[in-house]
Amino acid sequence: MISDLDAAGSAALRELSPADAVERLNLIAADEAAKTLAALPFAQAVSILDQPELADAAAIVTAMPEALAGRLLEAVADDRAADIVGGLEPDVAARLIQRVGAASRSSIETLLAYPAGTAGSIMTTEYVAVPSTFTVGATLDYVRRVEKSRETIYAIYVLDPGNGQLLQVVTLRRLIMGDPSAPILSLAAAPAVVTVGPLVAREDVARLIRRHDLLALPVVDDAQRMLGIVTVDDVIDAVIAEQTEDVHKFGGLEALDRPYMQISFFGMIRKRAGWLCVLFLSEMLTASAMQTFSDELAKAVVLTLFIPLIMSSGGNSGSQATSLLIRSLALNEIRLRDWWRVALRELPTGVVLGVILGVIGIARVTAWQMLGLFDYGPHWGLIATTVGASLVGIVTFGSLVGSMLPFALKSLRFDPASASAPFVATLVDVSGLVIYFSIALIFLKGTLL
Amino acid sequence: MISDLDAAGSAALRELSPADAVERLNLIAADEAAKTLAALPFAQAVSILDQPELADAAAIVTAMPEALAGRLLEAVADDRAADIVGGLEPDVAARLIQRVGAASRSSIETLLAYPAGTAGSIMTTEYVAVPSTFTVGATLDYVRRVEKSRETIYAIYVLDPGNGQLLQVVTLRRLIMGDPSAPILSLAAAPAVVTVGPLVAREDVARLIRRHDLLALPVVDDAQRMLGIVTVDDVIDAVIAEQTEDVHKFGGLEALDRPYMQISFFGMIRKRAGWLCVLFLSEMLTASAMQTFSDELAKAVVLTLFIPLIMSSGGNSGSQATSLLIRSLALNEIRLRDWWRVALRELPTGVVLGVILGVIGIARVTAWQMLGLFDYGPHWGLIATTVGASLVGIVTFGSLVGSMLPFALKSLRFDPASASAPFVATLVDVSGLVIYFSIALIFLKGTLL
């Protein structure tokens, strides 16, 4: 039964582009959205469900009559259908997948088998392929015939008719320029087709598509037989999703898998509490380090005044270096074996930056003392020197640690982007305290200490 | 004169794809690269120079004979030529641009006039447009004729023959499916063409291309006349460049405009020292705050032991919240006016996270005291309470400040992504100290203080 309300809702949607319709549907509950979609013309419902931006598509499909849900899943692109089915409750997924025709069902099941974030998980099986025995004219006729059911026809894949191996790729652009009676292989452009395996990471797929300016990248098995293609628009989505993950990780939390406002309160706590506790436990070492120096602290309380200032400077220079190296490694500008080149750059950079801050720090202590704003005692000159020298040491150390951390993670086969700003700050804080108190012992032994 | 060495170098390049050739050329000096390019067949030199990944293309072009440089600039895509000319010394640019034919010269000069990071600066003027009076067959003939000189032919723009306004867009896909005698407008798909103005930011262009799954987006002037198109591969480049900028900014430095290893030593210092000094000067407030509490510090040195631990926790929770909100605002998941919704979520989230850390903190003090690892004195229970309560306050405050900072920047018309982790940490540090000492005064008045 379609109520008046749903009919009114769907009438309002009917005029909108799929992207705009998705924005409307994202504002209402899943069961309302399901009713609205059901009341739309079938083709329009398909094009809306096809948008990856439609939040909670799984819940919407679950709330629909099963027959309609099955028909819709069959009609959307296979890679999108696999995304939706992957988000369903297992029992609902098992029931709905039986409603989908055998061809679509088998490709959805194939796609679901690849781990998230791989080429296999974002590819589509709806591409155009012809045997190498075809002429240009025959290929164009074939493209016209199958166009409706393919996600893209801008790249046509030429296969060996014997073993099904991918031989070449011909762009639609070249196809329409070609002589109809010429063999299709005469239009092949590149010396060799660029391909990836199904388990290649999506960011590497993005890099290849960008590097070779492709509209689609074929995914092949070990025997060079085609499994599917990743299209350029899927890659943009993947790049943006990767970017969100990286910023979340750099901010020091587990990447959220859904928008801020849609994650549950306890889901949010889970994503943040884990790293926060790890950082807190590591930072506890600062309390231990300070306990070790508690005799010195009691003698020279004035030293404590500069602890936050000096420690944060080490963390800041470390965070700068980490952000630089995370991106350079992600863009393959720098390789793992170049770590020593980077260390040789960061060392003098850190020293210069440390000297700049050190001079400001000394000027600050001197100015406050001279202007009578605060009395650091008779040894204020030595205190200023301690602060300045510590800043040089800690900023240099921060730059080195911050730049080497992404390399260390990469060599341990972790994602270099897991190096977060808070993590670097924590690493630098503990050693920063030790540097500060050691330098204080050198300069203040016999006077304050 | 082409030496044997250059001939050998270019022979080695001749077999490679443009992307691979670029990688080789990026490893050698600009004048060597210029000689190698000059020794290659012209078409191959063009396709290599066309790659945006070729570093220092401006220096390579400068090192070439002027006649050849002019021919190459004329042959590469106009948007790429504008990029290269934009990187030349002004006098070299003025001389070379005179070597380029009038049509290309005028579009290069137009493109150069748009500010970096806008749709105008990344668009190409090499698109296909036909008047709305054309039939499908006439359009296809025209496309075949001009194909060689256009960056993309996958979108064909239909213009009003009277005033030149953009009326519709027809995809090549639909064009080859159409009846040759039908009018071209019969193939138009969308209710309205999606367009942008030339000054729209590249990330908004990326968002539109992604939202509407386009292969190219037309750029129009105020009178809806076409200026150019932004293609999907330019958008991927723009998204990745934006991502690098955002990570650099979040790390607390000015975004580098070239790869880590290619920036000069003093260029690097400049990009990092500015923010480092701003952060250092702001963090000096911590020293001032501690000076205010110096009497309390002298009475209860034990309080200083926990300063780094407590302060860093505020910075960490702030950094988490900032990274979440930067992305949500960038992806338009959340709008400026939703700030209070976010504040209402961050408040309880911060309290729960603070309680978790507070409990761990109290357990730490208690354990060390009980196990005899450190003696916090007779009032250790009150000290533990102070640490626990401060953590709740500071983590909550950090989450709030960290989440509101991107909104504040956006409402001041700054990029929300300028909110860096070190900046948030600095903001939270100063107020964190005040919170800590105020709570200490409440709990320890009459005993330690």
Interface residues (C-beta under 8 A of the other chain):
Chain A: E15 S17 A19 E53 L140 V143 R144 E147 I153 Y154 L172 R173 I176 M177 A190 P191 A206 I209 R210 R211 H212 D213 L215 V232 D233 V235 I236 D237 V239 I240 Q243 T244 D246 V247 H248 F250 G251 G252 L253 L256 P259 Y260 M261 F265 M268 I269 R272 A273 W275 L276 C277 L279 F280 L281 E283 M284 T286 A287 M290 Q291 S294 L297 A298 V301 V302 T304 L305 F306 I307 P308 L309 M311 S312 S313 G315 N316 S317 S319 Q320 T322 S323 L324 L325 I326 R327 S328 L331 E333 I334 D338 R341 V342 R345 P348 T349 V352 L353 I356 L357 I360 G361 R364 F374 V395 S420 A421 P422 A425 T426 D429 L433
Chain B: E15 S17 A19 E53 L140 V143 R144 E147 I153 Y154 L172 R173 I176 M177 A190 P191 A206 I209 R210 R211 H212 D213 L215 V232 D233 V235 I236 D237 V239 I240 Q243 T244 D246 V247 H248 F250 G251 G252 L253 L256 P259 Y260 M261 F265 M268 I269 R272 A273 W275 L276 C277 L279 F280 L281 E283 M284 T286 A287 M290 Q291 S294 L297 A298 V301 V302 T304 L305 F306 I307 P308 L309 M311 S312 S313 G315 N316 S317 S319 Q320 T322 S323 L324 L325 I326 R327 S328 L331 E333 I334 D338 R341 V342 R345 P348 T349 V352 L353 I356 L357 I360 G361 R364 F374 V395 S420 A421 P422 A425 T426 D429 L433
